[in-house]
């Protein structure tokens, strides 16, 4: 199994890259999706968030009002740290469960938005960073997601700098490009990840004294 950490700044296009990797055959563990699951109505996670931030962060249906919570935490690093201290352990535990259920020869891609911020790079065999210029990020957030420029800049500022993400990268995917170019780049990265995964599996088998498969000619 090859454990890949995939990250990138908000608006860099990480979700598109993760989608393309799944099309190639990756097993995706999406931290954002899990983060939603662990604070769904009726969960201990949601109860802890409400205790920390008050019932004002609840929507009318009893679920989490994400825009409201976001407006609170992304403008205040201390409040963001409180939220992270609640959600991250729950996400980590669920991610480990999903990883343990994957096949031994899988390329498991952990889509982790805050990988750099939380010092998680050592947990992965390979760290892939999806990179885009701040100008591109801002344009996508305002034009495609409908954020105000102020909100977009606040969310970008709450994350690690571009330089910090690039420092931890084993592989960088430049996404200041059209989709068809990105597709080719992701396919090249996938081919390299598969080579690494198969190499790691062979090394593991050899270290355990497992018999190796023989070719038809042998």
PyMOL commands that set and color helices and strands:
alter all, ss='L'
color gray80, all
select helices_A, chain A and resi 14-24+31-37+44-53+55-57+66-73+77-100+121-123+134-143+149-157+162-167+179-207
alter helices_A, ss='H'
color red, helices_A
select strands_A, chain A and resi 2-8+27-30+107-111+126-131+171-174
alter strands_A, ss='S'
color yellow, strands_A
deselect
rebuild
show_as cartoon
